[in-house]
Structure formats: structure tokens, C-alpha cells
Amino acid sequence: MFPSPEEAEAAFYEAMRQGDTALMMRVWGDDEDVACVHPGGLRALGPRAIQDAWEHIFANGPVAAFPSQVHAIVGVMNAVHILIEQIAVDTPHGKDTLNFFTTNVYQKGPDGWRLIVHHASPAPREAALLDIPSSSRTIH
């Protein structure tokens, strides 16, 4: 289905921009262990819960989401993409862009690469400028 994790990710964000639940669910793995966490939302565990969550989101229309600054860690059977997800929104004062720190985990199966975990959390407006260099030390 998707010959690379990058192609699966491109389809994931295209499904968001189209508000297309059917396309979204083609990206997701069909194992009950898949998980999705939307910013400020509950965990959706399993394909049915994930589909319900996306249907709820898309009921308000497509989501103008674009991946940015993708850091990919790729193995033989798994890939982890850590990125900044930028979502364009309408506000009373015009257009604005919200940033989200996002982790997408892909797994290679007999039908190609599929998404098995999506986790997004709010990030500051300056997210692109705040990456911590590998020499920094943090507690958590």
C-alpha cells in the first residue's frame, strides 16, 4: 500500500487536508494495538476508536495540517517521525498557524508501511526555534 513511511505520512496529512476518513483509515494499521492522541483529547485505542475520533474532527471540516522539520528514525520494520505539525486556523483577526509537537510511528507489514501511533501536543509559536541541542541535559 505505502512503499515507505514518508509516503504513508504524506497520505496521512493529505487525508487531514481533505477531511477524508476513508483515506485516513487506509494509512492506519488494522491491529488493535494502534493508538492516537489528539492535542487535549483522550487516547483513541484501536482502529474503531481512531476512526470515530477522525470522523468527529472531520465533522467540522478538513484540517489544514502540514508537517514541518521532520526528524526521521528509520529501522528495517519501524520508523519514528518526530516533527512539528503546523495547522492553519481562522480566527476573528484572520488566519493564524498553530504548532504541535508530533510523533508518528510507522510499521512495515506485508502490505507496506502503516501508521500505528500518532501523538500530538501543543507547542509554542516559536517551536521551530526551540529545539534543544543534543549536548543539553534535561531531567525528563
VENZI-V105326 format. One record per helix or strand of 2 or more residues. SS is the DSSP state (~ for helix, > for strand). FROM is the first residue (numbers start at 1). TO is the last residue. Records with the same first field share a line. If there is no record, write none. Layout:
BEGIN
SS=FROM-TO + FROM-TO
END
This chain:
BEGIN
~=5-18 + 21-27 + 47-58 + 127-129
>=35-37 + 43-45 + 64-74 + 78-91 + 94-109 + 112-123
END
